């Protein structure tokens, strides 16, 4: 199966990976959350080639994750996170938590503190009905309306 064909699979993990599934895209998003807005700032912060950065920014704009706007000084375009982009933050935090646990032998390189109380921010899965913390062992995937709609569509031959 070709990489582009993955976008057509009825899977809410696979489809986002078509957009987010490479390191440069995630690093562009990490930089965006850190306040980087301009093309040259991204390039300088990440050490990424111009063409690759153009491709990743273009894809994020195309998918409504970043918005390309004129900067307030009017001289340069800037890239700002949209609501859809801000909703990716828990994904990055989950990767950070995993990295702190398994890939930071000397301890976390940074602490992500809650501005109001200075506690540390972490991701966790909870049940939307009872509020219990859950792990992969507690979850049973079941068909949803997206897969049922996909299965009822006529197949192209």
GUMAR-834709 format. One record per residue (C-alpha): x, y, z; residue number from 1. Coordinates in Angstrom, 2 decimals. Each point is the difference from the previous one (the first is absolute). Last residue first. Layout:
NODE       x       y       z  nr
NODE       X       Y       Z NUM
...
This chain:
NODE       x       y       z  nr
NODE  -12.93   -2.08   -9.34 157
NODE   -1.32    2.78    2.21 156
NODE   -1.77   -1.36    3.09 155
NODE   -3.50    1.15    0.89 154
NODE   -0.19    1.67    3.43 153
NODE   -1.65   -2.03    2.82 152
NODE    3.31   -1.00    1.56 151
NODE    1.18    3.61    0.19 150
NODE   -3.24    1.12    1.66 149
NODE    0.36   -2.79    2.59 148
NODE    3.63    0.96    0.55 147
NODE   -0.88    3.64    0.65 146
NODE   -3.08   -0.82    2.13 145
NODE    2.08   -1.85    2.57 144
NODE    1.16   -3.60    0.23 143
NODE    1.21   -0.98    3.48 142
NODE    3.45    0.31    1.59 141
NODE    0.25   -1.53    3.50 140
NODE    2.04    2.00    2.48 139
NODE    1.14   -0.89    3.53 138
NODE    3.27   -1.72   -0.97 137
NODE    0.99    3.01   -2.12 136
NODE   -0.07    2.10    3.17 135
NODE   -2.83    1.77    1.83 134
NODE   -0.31    2.57    2.81 133
NODE   -3.59    0.00    1.28 132
NODE   -2.24    3.00   -0.75 131
NODE   -3.20   -2.07    0.00 130
NODE   -1.47    0.98   -3.38 129
NODE    2.77    1.69   -1.98 128
NODE    2.50   -2.67    1.06 127
NODE    3.42    1.51    0.62 126
NODE    3.29   -0.05   -1.84 125
NODE    2.86    2.02    1.44 124
NODE    2.25    2.79   -1.16 123
NODE    2.36    1.86    2.28 122
NODE    0.43    3.61    1.18 121
NODE    2.23    0.71    3.02 120
NODE   -1.25    2.14    2.86 119
NODE    1.11    3.65    0.04 118
NODE   -3.40    1.12    1.42 117
NODE   -1.40    2.44   -2.57 116
NODE    2.56   -0.36   -2.84 115
NODE   -0.23   -3.80   -0.06 114
NODE    3.57   -1.12   -0.55 113
NODE    1.51   -1.94   -2.89 112
NODE    3.36   -1.10    1.37 111
NODE    2.89   -0.28   -2.41 110
NODE    2.88   -2.41   -0.72 109
NODE   -1.79   -2.69    2.01 108
NODE    2.36   -2.22    1.98 107
NODE    3.57   -1.14   -0.62 106
NODE   -1.05   -3.14   -1.88 105
NODE   -2.56    1.93   -2.09 104
NODE   -1.25   -2.45   -2.62 103
NODE   -2.52   -2.28    1.72 102
NODE   -1.98    2.02    2.53 101
NODE    0.74    3.53   -1.21 100
NODE   -0.54   -1.13   -3.59  99
NODE   -3.37   -1.55    0.86  98
NODE   -1.08    3.19    1.78  97
NODE    1.24    2.12   -2.94  96
NODE   -1.88   -2.16   -2.53  95
NODE   -3.16    0.41    2.11  94
NODE    0.64    3.76    0.17  93
NODE    0.32    0.17   -3.79  92
NODE   -3.31   -1.81   -0.39  91
NODE   -1.63    2.19    2.66  90
NODE    1.04    3.09   -2.03  89
NODE   -1.73   -1.11   -3.21  88
NODE   -3.20    1.88    0.95  87
NODE    1.93    3.25   -0.35  86
NODE    0.38   -0.73   -3.71  85
NODE   -3.73   -0.54   -0.51  84
NODE   -0.59    3.28    1.82  83
NODE    2.46    1.57   -2.42  82
NODE    3.73    0.32    0.64  81
NODE    1.62    3.00   -1.62  80
NODE    2.38    0.19   -2.94  79
NODE    1.47    3.36   -0.91  78
NODE    0.35    1.92   -3.23  77
NODE    2.60    2.73   -0.05  76
NODE    0.03    3.76   -0.47  75
NODE   -3.37    1.15    1.34  74
NODE    1.37    0.80    3.46  73
NODE   -3.07   -1.79    1.39  72
NODE    1.02   -3.13   -1.87  71
NODE   -2.07   -1.02   -3.03  70
NODE   -1.73   -3.28    0.62  69
NODE    0.53   -3.68   -0.82  68
NODE   -2.28   -2.11    2.19  67
NODE    1.27   -3.20    1.59  66
NODE   -1.96   -3.19    0.65  65
NODE   -2.50    0.66   -2.80  64
NODE    1.01   -3.04   -2.06  63
NODE    1.41    2.07   -2.84  62
NODE    1.85    2.22    2.50  61
NODE    1.69   -3.03    1.61  60
NODE    0.84   -1.39   -3.45  59
NODE    1.46    3.31   -1.15  58
NODE    2.07    0.34    3.18  57
NODE    1.39   -3.51   -0.54  56
NODE    0.78    0.55   -3.71  55
NODE    1.58    3.42    0.55  54
NODE    2.09   -1.46    2.82  53
NODE    1.20   -2.80   -2.28  52
NODE    0.86    2.46   -2.76  51
NODE    1.82    2.42    2.33  50
NODE    2.09   -2.74    1.61  49
NODE   -0.45   -0.57    3.74  48
NODE    2.41    1.22    2.67  47
NODE   -2.90    0.07    2.47  46
NODE    0.28    3.38    1.72  45
NODE    1.56    1.79   -2.98  44
NODE   -2.47   -1.38   -2.52  43
NODE   -2.96    0.65    2.26  42
NODE    1.21    3.57    0.64  41
NODE    0.54    0.53   -3.74  40
NODE   -3.60   -1.05   -0.72  39
NODE   -1.51    2.20    2.67  38
NODE   -2.20   -0.95    2.98  37
NODE    2.05   -1.69    2.74  36
NODE   -1.85    0.36    3.30  35
NODE    0.95   -3.21    1.83  34
NODE   -3.28   -1.61   -1.14  33
NODE    1.07    0.70   -3.57  32
NODE    3.41   -1.57    0.67  31
NODE   -1.68   -3.21    1.15  30
NODE   -2.22    0.11   -3.10  29
NODE    3.02    0.35   -2.29  28
NODE    1.64   -2.87    1.92  27
NODE   -3.08   -2.17   -0.52  26
NODE    0.03    0.71   -3.73  25
NODE    3.74   -0.65   -0.19  24
NODE   -0.27   -3.35    1.79  23
NODE   -2.47   -1.56   -2.40  22
NODE   -3.50   -1.27    0.59  21
NODE   -2.04    3.16    0.44  20
NODE   -2.02    0.21   -3.22  19
NODE   -0.16   -3.66   -1.09  18
NODE    0.18   -0.92    3.69  17
NODE   -3.30    1.82    0.51  16
NODE   -1.73   -2.53   -2.29  15
NODE    1.53   -3.09    1.65  14
NODE   -1.16    0.68    3.56  13
NODE   -3.61    0.93   -0.80  12
NODE   -0.35   -2.99   -2.32  11
NODE   -2.32   -0.25   -2.99  10
NODE    2.84   -0.35   -2.51   9
NODE   -0.01    2.67   -2.70   8
NODE    2.97    1.95    1.38   7
NODE    2.05   -3.24   -0.10   6
NODE   -0.14    0.12   -3.79   5
NODE    2.59    2.81   -0.01   4
NODE    2.59   -2.31    1.58   3
NODE   -0.44   -2.61   -2.74   2
NODE   -1.29   -3.44    0.91   1
